[in-house]
Amino acid sequence: MIIDIVSDAICPWCFIGKRRLERALLQAPQPDLRIGWRPFQLNPDMPAEGMDRKEYLRLKFGDRAGGRMYEAVEAAGREEGISFAFDRIPRTPNTILAHRLIRYAGRTERQDEIVEALFRAYFLEGMDIGRIETLASLCGALGMDTDEVERYLASEEDLADVKAEDAFARQIGVSGVPCFIIERKFAISGAQPPEAFLQAFERIRQEAAENSATA
């Protein structure tokens, strides 16, 4: 089974959606599972250096940018064992480097590790994941070659491809994340409960059985 996950590293619902998918896969493991993480920038026009978080929230949400705006996210996070620490986040980063790092990690089938590290660093520790030094440090903690990671991120390698993937996601109708595309034909939009994934898995199983019976 192939599951492509369109997400952004600063999307809290993407972190929650990851946990819910993981719960579904624990209940119904899928054979030959391949998960790929695909880029989508929530803020494609964000300055390269990022922005003060309070100013970002004010500009994006206006009067809604108060202390209660994350209550639903925090409640959903607690259900999934995620202790969001929004008060620890001083800056909202540009995520293009994070997306390039995820693509880089795909070369050694370590995307899921990197995505998990990015989510934890940003949402739990308040780290600036828009900085090369921060990303290299996360990779070092996972046993990756930090010098190689820094050289890669300092270049423009894969930059055009990441931007093209982001644009393609929008062209096919993805307007928000997370979006889970299962077997390249079933899409689950948003951080849906595990039951939504289980239903999709069962539908795919039934289709495969029907195709096998008529072959």
C-alpha positions in Angstrom: 0.0 0.0 0.0 1.2 3.5 -0.8 0.1 6.5 1.3 1.2 9.9 0.3 0.8 12.5 3.0 0.7 16.2 1.9 1.6 18.3 4.9 3.5 21.2 6.3 5.9 21.0 9.2 4.2 23.9 11.0 0.7 22.5 10.7 -0.5 21.2 14.1 -3.4 19.2 12.5 -0.7 17.4 10.4 1.0 16.2 13.6 -2.4 15.1 15.0 -3.2 13.4 11.6 0.1 11.5 11.7 -0.8 10.1 15.1 -4.3 9.1 14.0 -2.9 7.3 10.9 -0.4 5.5 13.1 -3.3 4.3 15.4 -5.2 3.1 12.3 -2.1 1.2 11.1 -1.7 -0.4 14.5 -5.2 -1.7 14.3 -4.9 -2.8 10.7 -1.3 -3.2 9.5 -1.0 -2.9 5.7 1.2 -5.2 3.6 4.2 -3.6 1.8 3.4 -0.2 3.2 5.2 2.8 1.8 4.5 6.2 3.2 5.8 9.3 1.4 5.6 12.9 2.8 4.8 15.5 0.2 5.3 19.3 0.5 2.7 22.0 1.0 3.6 25.4 2.3 0.9 27.0 4.3 2.7 30.3 4.0 4.6 30.2 0.6 5.2 34.0 0.8 6.8 33.8 4.2 10.1 35.7 4.4 13.1 33.4 4.3 14.0 34.4 7.9 10.5 33.7 9.1 8.4 36.1 11.2 7.7 37.0 14.8 4.9 34.6 15.8 2.7 37.2 17.5 2.9 39.4 14.4 2.3 36.5 12.1 -0.9 35.4 14.0 -2.1 39.0 14.1 -1.7 39.4 10.3 -3.2 36.0 9.5 -6.0 35.8 12.0 -6.7 39.4 13.1 -9.0 39.6 16.2 -9.1 35.8 16.4 -5.4 35.6 17.3 -6.2 35.5 21.0 -5.1 32.9 23.6 -8.2 30.7 23.0 -7.7 30.1 19.3 -5.7 26.9 19.8 -8.0 25.3 22.3 -9.5 22.8 19.8 -6.0 21.9 18.6 -4.7 21.4 22.1 -7.6 19.3 23.1 -7.2 17.1 20.0 -3.5 16.9 20.7 -4.0 15.7 24.2 -6.2 12.8 22.9 -3.2 11.8 20.8 -0.6 12.2 23.5 0.8 15.5 22.0 1.4 18.3 24.5 1.4 21.3 22.2 3.5 24.2 23.6 2.5 27.1 21.4 3.7 29.6 24.0 7.2 28.3 23.4 7.2 29.2 19.7 8.8 32.7 19.2 8.9 32.7 15.4 6.9 31.2 12.5 9.4 29.9 10.0 9.5 29.6 6.3 9.3 25.8 5.8 11.0 25.4 2.4 14.2 24.1 4.1 12.2 21.7 6.2 10.5 20.3 3.1 13.8 20.0 1.3 15.2 18.1 4.3 12.2 15.7 4.2 12.9 15.1 0.5 16.6 14.5 1.3 15.6 12.0 4.0 13.6 10.1 1.4 16.9 9.0 -0.2 17.6 6.7 2.8 13.9 6.0 3.7 14.0 8.2 6.8 11.3 10.6 6.0 9.0 9.5 8.8 11.9 10.0 11.4 12.6 13.5 10.1 8.9 14.5 10.0 8.5 13.3 13.6 11.6 15.2 14.6 10.4 18.4 12.9 7.0 18.2 14.5 8.4 17.6 18.0 11.1 20.3 17.6 8.6 23.0 16.5 5.5 22.2 18.5 7.0 20.8 21.7 10.3 22.7 21.9 9.6 25.9 20.0 12.7 25.5 17.9 13.2 27.5 14.7 13.0 24.9 12.0 13.6 27.5 9.3 17.3 27.6 10.2 19.9 25.3 8.7 21.7 25.0 12.0 18.5 23.8 13.7 17.8 21.2 11.0 21.3 19.9 11.0 21.2 19.5 14.8 18.0 17.5 14.5 19.6 15.3 11.9 22.7 14.8 14.1 20.5 13.6 16.9 19.3 10.9 14.5 22.8 9.9 13.6 22.9 11.6 10.2 25.9 13.4 8.8 25.4 17.0 9.9 28.1 18.4 7.6 26.4 16.7 4.6 23.0 18.0 5.7 24.3 21.5 6.0 25.9 21.4 2.6 22.7 20.1 1.0 20.5 22.8 2.7 22.9 25.6 1.9 22.7 24.7 -1.8 19.6 24.9 -4.0 19.5 21.1 -4.7 15.9 19.9 -5.0 14.5 23.4 -4.4 12.8 23.5 -7.8 11.4 20.0 -7.3 9.9 20.8 -3.9 8.3 24.0 -5.2 6.9 22.0 -8.2 5.4 19.4 -5.9 3.8 22.1 -3.8 2.3 23.7 -6.9 1.1 20.3 -8.2 -0.7 19.6 -4.9 -2.6 22.9 -5.3 -3.3 22.1 -9.0 -5.0 18.8 -8.1 -7.2 20.5 -5.5 -5.3 20.3 -2.3 -6.2 23.5 -0.5 -5.4 22.5 3.1 -3.4 20.0 5.0 -3.1 17.2 6.0 -4.3 15.4 3.0 -3.7 11.6 2.9 -3.8 10.1 -0.6 -4.1 6.3 -0.4 -3.1 4.1 -3.3 -3.0 7.2 -5.5 -6.8 7.2 -5.7 -8.5 7.7 -2.3 -8.0 11.1 -0.5 -8.7 11.7 3.2 -8.6 15.4 3.9 -7.9 16.7 7.4 -6.9 15.0 10.6 -9.6 12.4 10.5 -10.1 9.8 13.2 -8.6 6.3 12.7 -12.0 5.0 11.6 -11.7 7.0 8.4 -8.4 5.3 7.5 -9.8 1.9 8.4 -12.7 2.4 6.1 -10.4 3.3 3.3 -8.2 0.3 3.9 -11.3 -2.0 3.8 -12.5 -0.4 0.6 -9.2 -1.0 -1.0 -9.1 -4.6 0.2 -12.6 -5.2 -1.2 -11.6 -3.7 -4.5 -8.5 -5.8 -4.7 -10.6 -8.9 -3.9 -13.2 -8.1 -6.6 -10.5 -7.4 -9.2 -8.8 -10.7 -8.3 -12.1 -12.6 -8.6 -12.8 -11.2 -12.1 -9.3 -11.5 -13.4 
